[in-house]
Amino acid sequence: MKLENAIRALAGTMILTSLALSHYVSPNWLWLTAFVGVNLLQSAFTGFCPAENILRKLGVGGSCCTKV
């Protein structure tokens, strides 16, 4: 999986998870949705993405067998 796709999948998963948790557990979980959205916006403008750094350290998208 390409790193860019992995970041999108991670962000989407985090948003859907926080929405479900806010519905079933506590509305305070919406802060996680806001945090993910702010990170997406700031990474669009600055180019710095914490999720990208973490996923690279985990080996996503950086192996020799990655499809181009």
Beta strands, then each sheet from edge to edge (+ up, - down):
end
